[in-house]
């Protein structure tokens, strides 16, 4: 059995989650997935500012979930991309789980 040392790749691998494990309220989510599709973006007014928001469907070998993308995040991915989400969180919208990056999350195209 291999031990996990703080700050090593093994530790980071151990924190990786599967989509099937995501539940509303889960924070500090790190996940790798494939972008299956992108919905049309829309514009909303929030806090007196106009913001762009769009949804992507992402999947791994355990399932799929909606990924909420804001502003420049929308332009950074396309269907077929493999991505890594770090420090995301899960909320619920109209009875369905959604993964979002929020203020402190990171999206990387692999």
N, C-alpha and C positions, 0 to 999 in steps of 0.2 A: 504494500500500500504506500502510495506517495504522500508525503506530507505537504501541507500548504504553508508557504511562507508569506508573511505580509508583504504586499507590494509586488508579488511575482505574477507572472502570467497565469500560473495555476490558480491563484486566488481569484483573479478576475474571471477566469473560465468558470470557477465554481459559483460565481454570482450571476451567471447568465441564466435567464429565465426562458421558459417556453410560453407561447401564446396561451396554451390551455391553462396555465397557472395564473393568468391575469384576472384579478377581481377588482371591482370598484373600491377605491381607497388605497390600493397598492401604490407605494411610492418607491423611489430609487430603482426604477426598472431599467435593467440592461438586457437588451434583446437583439438578436440578429434575425432578419427576415427578408423576404423578397416582396417588392412592390408589385401587386397583381394588377391594380387599376387605379386610375385617378379620376375623381369626380370633377365636374366643372367648379371652378372657384366662384365665390360670391363676395360681395362687399358688404360690410356691416359697419355701423357706427357704434363705437364703444368708448366710453370716457371722453366723448367729444371729438374723437378722431375716427377717420375712415380707415378700416383695416380690411385686408383680404384674408379670407379663410377658405380652405379647401380640404377635402377628405381623400385619403388614399386607403385602399384595402391592402393590407400586408398579410403574409402567411409564412408559416414555418411548417415543419413536419407534424405539428400537433394541432394546428387550426389556423384561423384567420381572425383579424380584428381591424376596426377602423382606426387609422392614424390621422389625427387632426393636425393640419399644417397651417401656419400663419405666414403671411407676407412673403419674404424671400425664401422661406423654407419650401414654398409651393414650387418655385422655379428650380430648386436644387435636385429634385428627384423626378423620375419618370417610370412608367410601367416597365418591368423587367429588371430594374436596379436591385442589387443586393445592398441592404442598408444595416447600419448598427445604430441603435438608440441607446443613449446613456443618460441616466438620471431622469427618465420619463416618469409619468404617473398615469394611473388609470382612474377615469371618472365614468359616470353613467349618464347617458342622454337618451331619453325616451325608451328606457328599459334595456338599452344595449351598452356594453362596455366600449369605451373609446380610450385609446392611448394618445397622450399629448406630451409635448416637450416642456411646455411651460417656460418660465423665465430662465431656469437653470439647466434645462436639458440640452443634449447635444445630438445632432444627427450627422452621421458620416456615411457617404456612399462608398461601399467597399470595392 
